[in-house]
Amino acid sequence: MSVKVDRVTKIYGSQRVLDDVSFQVEKGQITGLLGPNGAGKTTLMRIITCFIPPTEGRVLVNGINTMENPVAVRKMLGYLPENNPLYPDMYIREYLEFIAGLYKVSLPKKRIEEIIDLTGLEPEISKTIGKLSKGFRQRVGLAQALIPDPEVLILDEPTSGLDPNQIIEIREVIKKASANKTIIFSTHIMQEVEALCQRVIIINKGKIVADDLTANLSNLVSSSETILAGFDRKVEIHLIRQINGVIAVKAKENNVFEIKAKPNTDIRPALFKFAVDHHFTVLSLQQSEKSLEEIFHEITQK
């Protein structure tokens, strides 16, 4: 099972929301779709899930064109939209029975109990959806997406607006549900990507600006080295700036300095020589790796 996005463009009036977007996601892969607000993530998800057509290009789910046979595609998809539309007056089990009926799920009672257990809905099962916390409403949204046991799961901001504990709980539900499924989800939370995704696609102004394994993303940005150096006493910043290879220095607390070096330059030997020449003692020396948040900012601001 795969999702293939082939040169998809979406135009609204004079605005090009998506511009020649192409990628393919294979079965068993959790792919994070990142991008600033207005980048085109939700539009892309709506195209994949057959809600809107592309202006140009096509999307194939397991080889089936979403616009030529949307009914067949929807049978393979589970979708949690960003606004998570639910029926607030329905009880949880009642709502899941309704969804199971729409999908004509075989052995619906058994499947519903499996999903209630998987998503951790049992403690609130006697409540109507309107009386649930936002975290449990997100669980209900995930449950409805999982009821038909879809081969492809599309999740649009599944942890938006949740507190840290709720985010961890929803993350665990997604992990449990990920076996043998193709999962694409958008998020603004970098920790979600690091915790869940093998692959990241970054979209900016309707174009894909990065597409790689999560572990490889640091290779897509500038290769300048950042060192955290701690000294036994105060050091004048202008002296550190004079060290060969240093391009920027920022003072931190307790005589620690964040030192940025030229790309592919190891300034540690020069730092030690500097300390000896000026009678300082180096108390700590640590190479600082860029966080996913910093990588995302650098890629989308280029």
Steps between C-alpha positions, in 0.01 A plus 500: 500500500641837401390860453644668191463874453593576140569862399198636688415868460202676658396851398229712662440806283840663467651312795713191438452310827692192383766514232610180322515286816624140463589227749420138582440340840528123539321257729621489858649851487395786728561825314474843659377786283639828635458857389409850621136607515368542147769279346243269337503200737125480562422557131731212411331271754156590366616408150641167620173420678286583192329806651627739236656442155846618398519768232781300339666168573359193671503296820510120496413290805609142440500584130144638499447861387320700770291692247417209272382263773461694828267241657762225467769731639290608800450136596877478552533827690455611859492879540514726803452861383640790697165621635391142594125530423299282738138466613500644854161352599597142418655259748846367412392144423192624318714720278746220424210269412380768258846522336529121483165489323613757243807290418304172515755358743473125546454392864444864604455438875830315522680768299353782710617339824848453353518869405364615838778301665767624256410868540443484877139621487365261764523743799267748324285253306175593678526869402368684198771638272407860587595438865848367423826689546683602183747216550223240509325661202825453307496135608147467364616660173785250477259217583267592213798516262614153615161323504524369140858381562631725221822428316576874482457740793495876438519716815482879482643660817389210726651655815408864438388679816573210735697523824835314532345193667227474235761534223695204640181294527394573138855428384482156659166432330653590162800272569270208588291561188798531265569129444472414129351838413611796291470808722530864396443766763554872519613673816660817633654314794859405426517248784220305331707462188809389691296252706287349221634558149754309298470761226423872478365701208519877545272712284530877473296737281351203316832336412691211655822647637627189681425128487723258689529259789464684830856407600639653178331841514801671656687432174260733316601815687826688537779289639646764734614357834372636832706444815404571860820592685519563875793683665609538863450878490363782288636527145460804277290407195720697262795276590307184407392660172868534406552122502554369149184336363251669736215685330269584795508496881214526748544524877294263717487464879792404728779591254366268232512616137315376193759512222411451134782393269541500125352195320709183535741671743599342831593791725561296816883489466503877443275550804737302724800695369308824560432395861867412561627824343262711714535291818139380503383152592247327276242342731268361233489456126191365328397480137144626457276326244217688333155409622227406254337833583815689396529291183134567415546875556814515286347303212173696490668839535748453215 
